[in-house]
Structure formats: C-alpha cells, structure tokens
Amino acid sequence: MTVAEEIIAELEQLHAVETSPGMAAVALDLAKAIDGTEVPGAKARAAHELRSIMADLRRLAPVESKGDAVDDIAEQRAKRRAAARERASG
C-alpha cells in the first residue's frame, strides 16, 4: 500500500475529517507528497511533518470505549451468574 492509502485508513479510523478537517487534509497532502517523490531529503521532511500532524490528530481523536480485560471479566461473571440462576430456578 502507499503512504497515502495508509494515512486515509488511519484518518477514517480517527474520524479526523469530522474533528479536524484542515489537519486531515494537510496530512493527506503530505502523504501524497511522500508517495510522489524520490528525493530522500524531501521525503524525510514530509515524513517528519506528517508524523507530527498524525500525532496531533491521534490526541484529538474521540475516545472510543473498547472493552478491556476488566470489562471482559465482568461480562464473563454476568454470564456465569445468569447460568447459575437458571440452573437454580429449574
């Protein structure tokens, strides 16, 4: 995959277009610049700026609640309790 394709995927995951459309556009332009040049110095400068912008976008991204180990344990406990209640009631 190209750098631009990878950045597009990450921007979508971060919901960056909704939260920071200007920064998302700059990130995509920098990714396209990296893909479009073979000059090592230009790639390095663009990559440095892209890394900085992506770090900012990650910090600004909305927090998604994904279950962690504690949530998994609580869910398993609830299932066991429900099964025990079902066995006890008949």
Biopython code that builds the backbone (N, CA, C, O; Angstrom):
import numpy as np
from Bio.PDB.StructureBuilder import StructureBuilder

atoms = [
    (1, "MET", "N", (0.843, -1.182, 0.000)),
    (1, "MET", "CA", (0.000, 0.000, 0.000)),
    (1, "MET", "C", (0.890, 1.248, 0.000)),
    (1, "MET", "O", (2.040, 1.221, 0.438)),
    (2, "THR", "N", (0.334, 2.302, -0.489)),
    (2, "THR", "CA", (1.062, 3.570, -0.497)),
    (2, "THR", "C", (0.903, 4.267, 0.851)),
    (2, "THR", "O", (0.039, 3.910, 1.653)),
    (3, "VAL", "N", (1.734, 5.244, 1.081)),
    (3, "VAL", "CA", (1.626, 6.032, 2.306)),
    (3, "VAL", "C", (0.259, 6.714, 2.349)),
    (3, "VAL", "O", (-0.387, 6.744, 3.396)),
    (4, "ALA", "N", (-0.175, 7.254, 1.233)),
    (4, "ALA", "CA", (-1.475, 7.942, 1.188)),
    (4, "ALA", "C", (-2.617, 6.988, 1.544)),
    (4, "ALA", "O", (-3.531, 7.370, 2.274)),
    (5, "GLU", "N", (-2.575, 5.770, 1.045)),
    (5, "GLU", "CA", (-3.630, 4.802, 1.364)),
    (5, "GLU", "C", (-3.645, 4.469, 2.856)),
    (5, "GLU", "O", (-4.708, 4.353, 3.465)),
    (6, "GLU", "N", (-2.469, 4.319, 3.427)),
    (6, "GLU", "CA", (-2.384, 4.030, 4.861)),
    (6, "GLU", "C", (-2.898, 5.211, 5.690)),
    (6, "GLU", "O", (-3.598, 5.020, 6.685)),
    (7, "ILE", "N", (-2.550, 6.416, 5.279)),
    (7, "ILE", "CA", (-2.998, 7.610, 6.005)),
    (7, "ILE", "C", (-4.510, 7.768, 5.885)),
    (7, "ILE", "O", (-5.175, 8.122, 6.858)),
    (8, "ILE", "N", (-5.052, 7.509, 4.708)),
    (8, "ILE", "CA", (-6.513, 7.583, 4.538)),
    (8, "ILE", "C", (-7.201, 6.629, 5.505)),
    (8, "ILE", "O", (-8.181, 6.994, 6.155)),
    (9, "ALA", "N", (-6.689, 5.413, 5.597)),
    (9, "ALA", "CA", (-7.282, 4.425, 6.505)),
    (9, "ALA", "C", (-7.207, 4.902, 7.959)),
    (9, "ALA", "O", (-8.172, 4.763, 8.710)),
    (10, "GLU", "N", (-6.071, 5.456, 8.349)),
    (10, "GLU", "CA", (-5.937, 5.925, 9.728)),
    (10, "GLU", "C", (-6.803, 7.155, 9.991)),
    (10, "GLU", "O", (-7.382, 7.286, 11.069)),
    (11, "LEU", "N", (-6.893, 8.046, 9.023)),
    (11, "LEU", "CA", (-7.751, 9.225, 9.188)),
    (11, "LEU", "C", (-9.198, 8.816, 9.388)),
    (11, "LEU", "O", (-9.913, 9.414, 10.193)),
    (12, "GLU", "N", (-9.633, 7.792, 8.654)),
    (12, "GLU", "CA", (-11.004, 7.295, 8.817)),
    (12, "GLU", "C", (-11.198, 6.711, 10.210)),
    (12, "GLU", "O", (-12.214, 6.957, 10.860)),
    (13, "GLN", "N", (-10.216, 5.934, 10.665)),
    (13, "GLN", "CA", (-10.308, 5.321, 11.984)),
    (13, "GLN", "C", (-10.353, 6.378, 13.087)),
    (13, "GLN", "O", (-11.053, 6.210, 14.085)),
    (14, "LEU", "N", (-9.613, 7.454, 12.905)),
    (14, "LEU", "CA", (-9.554, 8.521, 13.906)),
    (14, "LEU", "C", (-10.717, 9.513, 13.800)),
    (14, "LEU", "O", (-10.863, 10.392, 14.649)),
    (15, "HIS", "N", (-11.537, 9.374, 12.767)),
    (15, "HIS", "CA", (-12.624, 10.327, 12.491)),
    (15, "HIS", "C", (-12.059, 11.741, 12.360)),
    (15, "HIS", "O", (-12.682, 12.715, 12.781)),
    (16, "ALA", "N", (-10.872, 11.834, 11.770)),
    (16, "ALA", "CA", (-10.144, 13.097, 11.690)),
    (16, "ALA", "C", (-10.822, 14.116, 10.785)),
    (16, "ALA", "O", (-10.730, 15.318, 11.034)),
    (17, "VAL", "N", (-11.496, 13.662, 9.750)),
    (17, "VAL", "CA", (-12.150, 14.608, 8.837)),
    (17, "VAL", "C", (-13.263, 15.358, 9.568)),
    (17, "VAL", "O", (-13.510, 16.532, 9.289)),
    (18, "GLU", "N", (-13.935, 14.679, 10.504)),
    (18, "GLU", "CA", (-15.004, 15.330, 11.259)),
    (18, "GLU", "C", (-14.440, 16.251, 12.340)),
    (18, "GLU", "O", (-14.966, 17.342, 12.557)),
    (19, "THR", "N", (-13.375, 15.820, 13.018)),
    (19, "THR", "CA", (-12.862, 16.584, 14.146)),
    (19, "THR", "C", (-11.872, 17.669, 13.750)),
    (19, "THR", "O", (-11.849, 18.738, 14.360)),
    (20, "SER", "N", (-11.057, 17.407, 12.737)),
    (20, "SER", "CA", (-10.017, 18.368, 12.324)),
    (20, "SER", "C", (-9.811, 18.289, 10.812)),
    (20, "SER", "O", (-8.788, 17.780, 10.353)),
    (21, "PRO", "N", (-10.775, 18.788, 10.037)),
    (21, "PRO", "CA", (-10.697, 18.604, 8.581)),
    (21, "PRO", "C", (-9.462, 19.232, 7.940)),
    (21, "PRO", "O", (-8.911, 18.671, 6.993)),
    (22, "GLY", "N", (-9.027, 20.368, 8.432)),
    (22, "GLY", "CA", (-7.859, 21.023, 7.850)),
    (22, "GLY", "C", (-6.591, 20.220, 8.065)),
    (22, "GLY", "O", (-5.801, 20.024, 7.141)),
    (23, "MET", "N", (-6.401, 19.753, 9.297)),
    (23, "MET", "CA", (-5.222, 18.950, 9.590)),
    (23, "MET", "C", (-5.254, 17.635, 8.835)),
    (23, "MET", "O", (-4.211, 17.144, 8.402)),
    (24, "ALA", "N", (-6.439, 17.058, 8.672)),
    (24, "ALA", "CA", (-6.566, 15.816, 7.922)),
    (24, "ALA", "C", (-6.172, 16.035, 6.456)),
    (24, "ALA", "O", (-5.506, 15.196, 5.852)),
    (25, "ALA", "N", (-6.586, 17.154, 5.906)),
    (25, "ALA", "CA", (-6.245, 17.467, 4.516)),
    (25, "ALA", "C", (-4.737, 17.655, 4.351)),
    (25, "ALA", "O", (-4.154, 17.191, 3.371)),
    (26, "VAL", "N", (-4.112, 18.333, 5.305)),
    (26, "VAL", "CA", (-2.657, 18.534, 5.238)),
    (26, "VAL", "C", (-1.938, 17.193, 5.351)),
    (26, "VAL", "O", (-0.966, 16.943, 4.638)),
    (27, "ALA", "N", (-2.414, 16.333, 6.247)),
    (27, "ALA", "CA", (-1.806, 15.013, 6.407)),
    (27, "ALA", "C", (-1.875, 14.224, 5.100)),
    (27, "ALA", "O", (-0.903, 13.583, 4.701)),
    (28, "LEU", "N", (-3.020, 14.277, 4.447)),
    (28, "LEU", "CA", (-3.174, 13.557, 3.185)),
    (28, "LEU", "C", (-2.267, 14.148, 2.103)),
    (28, "LEU", "O", (-1.659, 13.404, 1.334)),
    (29, "ASP", "N", (-2.174, 15.458, 2.040)),
    (29, "ASP", "CA", (-1.277, 16.097, 1.068)),
    (29, "ASP", "C", (0.176, 15.696, 1.305)),
    (29, "ASP", "O", (0.907, 15.421, 0.354)),
    (30, "LEU", "N", (0.596, 15.662, 2.568)),
    (30, "LEU", "CA", (1.963, 15.253, 2.883)),
    (30, "LEU", "C", (2.206, 13.794, 2.498)),
    (30, "LEU", "O", (3.271, 13.453, 1.984)),
    (31, "ALA", "N", (1.221, 12.942, 2.745)),
    (31, "ALA", "CA", (1.355, 11.534, 2.370)),
    (31, "ALA", "C", (1.485, 11.390, 0.856)),
    (31, "ALA", "O", (2.292, 10.598, 0.370)),
    (32, "LYS", "N", (0.697, 12.149, 0.122)),
    (32, "LYS", "CA", (0.798, 12.112, -1.345)),
    (32, "LYS", "C", (2.147, 12.637, -1.813)),
    (32, "LYS", "O", (2.706, 12.137, -2.789)),
    (33, "ALA", "N", (2.677, 13.649, -1.115)),
    (33, "ALA", "CA", (3.995, 14.185, -1.465)),
    (33, "ALA", "C", (5.080, 13.136, -1.237)),
    (33, "ALA", "O", (6.011, 13.016, -2.034)),
    (34, "ILE", "N", (4.958, 12.387, -0.161)),
    (34, "ILE", "CA", (5.925, 11.313, 0.111)),
    (34, "ILE", "C", (5.866, 10.269, -0.994)),
    (34, "ILE", "O", (6.900, 9.810, -1.478)),
    (35, "ASP", "N", (4.652, 9.895, -1.393)),
    (35, "ASP", "CA", (4.496, 8.906, -2.462)),
    (35, "ASP", "C", (4.991, 9.428, -3.809)),
    (35, "ASP", "O", (5.428, 8.652, -4.658)),
    (36, "GLY", "N", (4.921, 10.734, -3.998)),
    (36, "GLY", "CA", (5.203, 11.305, -5.312)),
    (36, "GLY", "C", (6.638, 11.732, -5.549)),
    (36, "GLY", "O", (6.947, 12.248, -6.623)),
    (37, "THR", "N", (7.527, 11.536, -4.584)),
    (37, "THR", "CA", (8.901, 11.974, -4.790)),
    (37, "THR", "C", (9.885, 10.858, -4.476)),
    (37, "THR", "O", (9.609, 9.964, -3.676)),
    (38, "GLU", "N", (11.015, 10.933, -5.115)),
    (38, "GLU", "CA", (12.098, 10.000, -4.833)),
    (38, "GLU", "C", (13.283, 10.717, -4.191)),
    (38, "GLU", "O", (14.329, 10.109, -3.969)),
    (39, "VAL", "N", (13.125, 12.002, -3.892)),
    (39, "VAL", "CA", (14.191, 12.787, -3.291)),
    (39, "VAL", "C", (14.210, 12.489, -1.788)),
    (39, "VAL", "O", (13.257, 12.821, -1.082)),
    (40, "PRO", "N", (15.282, 11.867, -1.295)),
    (40, "PRO", "CA", (15.302, 11.456, 0.112)),
    (40, "PRO", "C", (15.086, 12.600, 1.097)),
    (40, "PRO", "O", (14.381, 12.424, 2.090)),
    (41, "GLY", "N", (15.671, 13.758, 0.849)),
    (41, "GLY", "CA", (15.502, 14.891, 1.756)),
    (41, "GLY", "C", (14.066, 15.372, 1.809)),
    (41, "GLY", "O", (13.550, 15.694, 2.880)),
    (42, "ALA", "N", (13.422, 15.422, 0.658)),
    (42, "ALA", "CA", (12.022, 15.855, 0.599)),
    (42, "ALA", "C", (11.122, 14.846, 1.313)),
    (42, "ALA", "O", (10.193, 15.224, 2.027)),
    (43, "LYS", "N", (11.411, 13.560, 1.108)),
    (43, "LYS", "CA", (10.626, 12.525, 1.792)),
    (43, "LYS", "C", (10.793, 12.642, 3.303)),
    (43, "LYS", "O", (9.823, 12.540, 4.054)),
    (44, "ALA", "N", (12.027, 12.856, 3.738)),
    (44, "ALA", "CA", (12.292, 12.940, 5.173)),
    (44, "ALA", "C", (11.576, 14.133, 5.801)),
    (44, "ALA", "O", (10.993, 14.003, 6.877)),
    (45, "ARG", "N", (11.611, 15.287, 5.146)),
    (45, "ARG", "CA", (10.930, 16.465, 5.681)),
    (45, "ARG", "C", (9.421, 16.254, 5.735)),
    (45, "ARG", "O", (8.772, 16.576, 6.729)),
    (46, "ALA", "N", (8.880, 15.714, 4.665)),
    (46, "ALA", "CA", (7.436, 15.470, 4.634)),
    (46, "ALA", "C", (7.044, 14.431, 5.679)),
    (46, "ALA", "O", (6.015, 14.572, 6.340)),
    (47, "ALA", "N", (7.851, 13.398, 5.830)),
    (47, "ALA", "CA", (7.555, 12.356, 6.814)),
    (47, "ALA", "C", (7.604, 12.923, 8.232)),
    (47, "ALA", "O", (6.782, 12.563, 9.073)),
    (48, "HIS", "N", (8.553, 13.795, 8.494)),
    (48, "HIS", "CA", (8.660, 14.424, 9.814)),
    (48, "HIS", "C", (7.405, 15.243, 10.126)),
    (48, "HIS", "O", (6.846, 15.143, 11.218)),
    (49, "GLU", "N", (6.980, 16.035, 9.180)),
    (49, "GLU", "CA", (5.775, 16.846, 9.377)),
    (49, "GLU", "C", (4.527, 15.972, 9.478)),
    (49, "GLU", "O", (3.635, 16.240, 10.282)),
    (50, "LEU", "N", (4.475, 14.932, 8.661)),
    (50, "LEU", "CA", (3.325, 14.028, 8.692)),
    (50, "LEU", "C", (3.231, 13.336, 10.049)),
    (50, "LEU", "O", (2.142, 13.208, 10.608)),
    (51, "ARG", "N", (4.360, 12.893, 10.575)),
    (51, "ARG", "CA", (4.374, 12.246, 11.879)),
    (51, "ARG", "C", (3.842, 13.189, 12.953)),
    (51, "ARG", "O", (3.074, 12.776, 13.822)),
    (52, "SER", "N", (4.244, 14.436, 12.895)),
    (52, "SER", "CA", (3.804, 15.431, 13.866)),
    (52, "SER", "C", (2.295, 15.676, 13.773)),
    (52, "SER", "O", (1.600, 15.709, 14.788)),
    (53, "ILE", "N", (1.809, 15.842, 12.574)),
    (53, "ILE", "CA", (0.373, 16.088, 12.379)),
    (53, "ILE", "C", (-0.449, 14.878, 12.807)),
    (53, "ILE", "O", (-1.491, 15.029, 13.444)),
    (54, "MET", "N", (0.011, 13.681, 12.463)),
    (54, "MET", "CA", (-0.730, 12.479, 12.847)),
    (54, "MET", "C", (-0.747, 12.313, 14.367)),
    (54, "MET", "O", (-1.746, 11.859, 14.925)),
    (55, "ALA", "N", (0.335, 12.673, 15.034)),
    (55, "ALA", "CA", (0.357, 12.606, 16.499)),
    (55, "ALA", "C", (-0.700, 13.556, 17.078)),
    (55, "ALA", "O", (-1.415, 13.202, 18.016)),
    (56, "ASP", "N", (-0.789, 14.758, 16.513)),
    (56, "ASP", "CA", (-1.808, 15.710, 16.964)),
    (56, "ASP", "C", (-3.212, 15.171, 16.710)),
    (56, "ASP", "O", (-4.090, 15.288, 17.564)),
    (57, "LEU", "N", (-3.422, 14.585, 15.542)),
    (57, "LEU", "CA", (-4.748, 14.046, 15.215)),
    (57, "LEU", "C", (-5.110, 12.889, 16.141)),
    (57, "LEU", "O", (-6.271, 12.744, 16.525)),
    (58, "ARG", "N", (-4.136, 12.070, 16.500)),
    (58, "ARG", "CA", (-4.421, 10.972, 17.430)),
    (58, "ARG", "C", (-4.848, 11.514, 18.795)),
    (58, "ARG", "O", (-5.748, 10.969, 19.434)),
    (59, "ARG", "N", (-4.198, 12.585, 19.232)),
    (59, "ARG", "CA", (-4.575, 13.186, 20.516)),
    (59, "ARG", "C", (-5.967, 13.806, 20.462)),
    (59, "ARG", "O", (-6.682, 13.806, 21.464)),
    (60, "LEU", "N", (-6.356, 14.333, 19.310)),
    (60, "LEU", "CA", (-7.654, 14.992, 19.167)),
    (60, "LEU", "C", (-8.797, 14.029, 18.866)),
    (60, "LEU", "O", (-9.966, 14.410, 18.925)),
    (61, "ALA", "N", (-8.460, 12.785, 18.545)),
    (61, "ALA", "CA", (-9.481, 11.813, 18.157)),
    (61, "ALA", "C", (-10.426, 11.537, 19.319)),
    (61, "ALA", "O", (-10.002, 11.504, 20.474)),
    (62, "PRO", "N", (-11.704, 11.339, 19.015)),
    (62, "PRO", "CA", (-12.651, 10.999, 20.077)),
    (62, "PRO", "C", (-12.276, 9.659, 20.697)),
    (62, "PRO", "O", (-11.830, 8.745, 20.003)),
    (63, "VAL", "N", (-12.458, 9.556, 21.983)),
    (63, "VAL", "CA", (-12.124, 8.323, 22.695)),
    (63, "VAL", "C", (-13.230, 7.320, 22.456)),
    (63, "VAL", "O", (-14.407, 7.586, 22.699)),
    (64, "GLU", "N", (-12.823, 6.163, 21.973)),
    (64, "GLU", "CA", (-13.784, 5.092, 21.756)),
    (64, "GLU", "C", (-13.662, 4.103, 22.897)),
    (64, "GLU", "O", (-12.562, 3.717, 23.293)),
    (65, "SER", "N", (-14.780, 3.711, 23.403)),
    (65, "SER", "CA", (-14.781, 2.753, 24.503)),
    (65, "SER", "C", (-14.752, 1.348, 23.938)),
    (65, "SER", "O", (-15.753, 0.830, 23.444)),
    (66, "LYS", "N", (-13.588, 0.753, 24.024)),
    (66, "LYS", "CA", (-13.452, -0.643, 23.620)),
    (66, "LYS", "C", (-13.227, -1.428, 24.893)),
    (66, "LYS", "O", (-12.483, -1.001, 25.776)),
    (67, "GLY", "N", (-13.862, -2.558, 24.983)),
    (67, "GLY", "CA", (-13.751, -3.357, 26.188)),
    (67, "GLY", "C", (-12.314, -3.718, 26.513)),
    (67, "GLY", "O", (-11.527, -4.059, 25.630)),
    (68, "ASP", "N", (-11.985, -3.637, 27.797)),
    (68, "ASP", "CA", (-10.668, -4.056, 28.235)),
    (68, "ASP", "C", (-10.816, -5.347, 29.034)),
    (68, "ASP", "O", (-11.897, -5.933, 29.071)),
    (69, "ALA", "N", (-9.749, -5.785, 29.665)),
    (69, "ALA", "CA", (-9.768, -7.044, 30.402)),
    (69, "ALA", "C", (-10.789, -7.010, 31.532)),
    (69, "ALA", "O", (-11.461, -8.008, 31.789)),
    (70, "VAL", "N", (-10.908, -5.883, 32.202)),
    (70, "VAL", "CA", (-11.873, -5.770, 33.302)),
    (70, "VAL", "C", (-13.297, -5.934, 32.770)),
    (70, "VAL", "O", (-14.119, -6.613, 33.385)),
    (71, "ASP", "N", (-13.583, -5.311, 31.627)),
    (71, "ASP", "CA", (-14.917, -5.454, 31.029)),
    (71, "ASP", "C", (-15.178, -6.901, 30.630)),
    (71, "ASP", "O", (-16.288, -7.405, 30.799)),
    (72, "ASP", "N", (-14.159, -7.565, 30.105)),
    (72, "ASP", "CA", (-14.312, -8.972, 29.708)),
    (72, "ASP", "C", (-14.613, -9.847, 30.921)),
    (72, "ASP", "O", (-15.480, -10.719, 30.865)),
    (73, "ILE", "N", (-13.900, -9.614, 32.005)),
    (73, "ILE", "CA", (-14.121, -10.390, 33.229)),
    (73, "ILE", "C", (-15.529, -10.147, 33.764)),
    (73, "ILE", "O", (-16.215, -11.088, 34.163)),
    (74, "ALA", "N", (-15.958, -8.890, 33.773)),
    (74, "ALA", "CA", (-17.299, -8.567, 34.258)),
    (74, "ALA", "C", (-18.364, -9.232, 33.398)),
    (74, "ALA", "O", (-19.367, -9.727, 33.913)),
    (75, "GLU", "N", (-18.144, -9.244, 32.086)),
    (75, "GLU", "CA", (-19.106, -9.889, 31.185)),
    (75, "GLU", "C", (-19.165, -11.396, 31.432)),
    (75, "GLU", "O", (-20.248, -11.979, 31.457)),
    (76, "GLN", "N", (-18.015, -12.020, 31.613)),
    (76, "GLN", "CA", (-17.987, -13.458, 31.889)),
    (76, "GLN", "C", (-18.674, -13.768, 33.221)),
    (76, "GLN", "O", (-19.410, -14.748, 33.332)),
    (77, "ARG", "N", (-18.429, -12.929, 34.226)),
    (77, "ARG", "CA", (-19.060, -13.122, 35.537)),
    (77, "ARG", "C", (-20.578, -13.024, 35.415)),
    (77, "ARG", "O", (-21.304, -13.833, 35.992)),
    (78, "ALA", "N", (-21.054, -12.034, 34.666)),
    (78, "ALA", "CA", (-22.502, -11.879, 34.476)),
    (78, "ALA", "C", (-23.107, -13.095, 33.787)),
    (78, "ALA", "O", (-24.207, -13.526, 34.133)),
    (79, "LYS", "N", (-22.391, -13.647, 32.814)),
    (79, "LYS", "CA", (-22.886, -14.854, 32.132)),
    (79, "LYS", "C", (-22.939, -16.041, 33.088)),
    (79, "LYS", "O", (-23.903, -16.806, 33.080)),
    (80, "ARG", "N", (-21.898, -16.194, 33.913)),
    (80, "ARG", "CA", (-21.887, -17.305, 34.867)),
    (80, "ARG", "C", (-23.013, -17.172, 35.879)),
    (80, "ARG", "O", (-23.668, -18.158, 36.218)),
    (81, "ARG", "N", (-23.240, -15.953, 36.363)),
    (81, "ARG", "CA", (-24.315, -15.737, 37.332)),
    (81, "ARG", "C", (-25.679, -16.019, 36.720)),
    (81, "ARG", "O", (-26.543, -16.615, 37.364)),
    (82, "ALA", "N", (-25.871, -15.592, 35.478)),
    (82, "ALA", "CA", (-27.149, -15.855, 34.808)),
    (82, "ALA", "C", (-27.351, -17.347, 34.625)),
    (82, "ALA", "O", (-28.460, -17.847, 34.812)),
    (83, "ALA", "N", (-26.303, -18.064, 34.262)),
    (83, "ALA", "CA", (-26.405, -19.517, 34.090)),
    (83, "ALA", "C", (-26.690, -20.185, 35.422)),
    (83, "ALA", "O", (-27.487, -21.122, 35.478)),
    (84, "ALA", "N", (-26.054, -19.724, 36.508)),
    (84, "ALA", "CA", (-26.292, -20.305, 37.840)),
    (84, "ALA", "C", (-27.739, -20.056, 38.294)),
    (84, "ALA", "O", (-28.382, -20.938, 38.863)),
    (85, "ARG", "N", (-28.236, -18.841, 38.032)),
    (85, "ARG", "CA", (-29.639, -18.540, 38.391)),
    (85, "ARG", "C", (-30.590, -19.434, 37.605)),
    (85, "ARG", "O", (-31.592, -19.908, 38.141)),
    (86, "GLU", "N", (-30.273, -19.660, 36.340)),
    (86, "GLU", "CA", (-31.133, -20.509, 35.514)),
    (86, "GLU", "C", (-31.136, -21.948, 36.027)),
    (86, "GLU", "O", (-32.184, -22.591, 36.084)),
    (87, "ARG", "N", (-29.962, -22.449, 36.398)),
    (87, "ARG", "CA", (-29.872, -23.824, 36.931)),
    (87, "ARG", "C", (-30.609, -23.910, 38.259)),
    (87, "ARG", "O", (-31.280, -24.908, 38.523)),
    (88, "ALA", "N", (-30.500, -22.890, 39.098)),
    (88, "ALA", "CA", (-31.128, -22.904, 40.424)),
    (88, "ALA", "C", (-32.647, -22.837, 40.328)),
    (88, "ALA", "O", (-33.348, -23.406, 41.165)),
    (89, "SER", "N", (-33.154, -22.151, 39.320)),
    (89, "SER", "CA", (-34.610, -21.968, 39.212)),
    (89, "SER", "C", (-35.276, -23.146, 38.505)),
    (89, "SER", "O", (-36.503, -23.250, 38.504)),
    (90, "GLY", "N", (-34.520, -23.993, 37.933)),
    (90, "GLY", "CA", (-35.218, -25.131, 37.364)),
    (90, "GLY", "C", (-34.614, -25.543, 36.120)),
    (90, "GLY", "O", (-35.078, -26.497, 35.495)),
]
sb = StructureBuilder()
sb.init_structure("model")
sb.init_model(0)
sb.init_chain("A")
sb.init_seg("    ")
for serial, (resi, resn, name, xyz) in enumerate(atoms, 1):
    if name == "N":
        sb.init_residue(resn, " ", resi, " ")
    sb.init_atom(name, np.array(xyz, "f"), 0.0, 1.0, " ", f" {name:<3s}", serial, name[0])
structure = sb.get_structure()
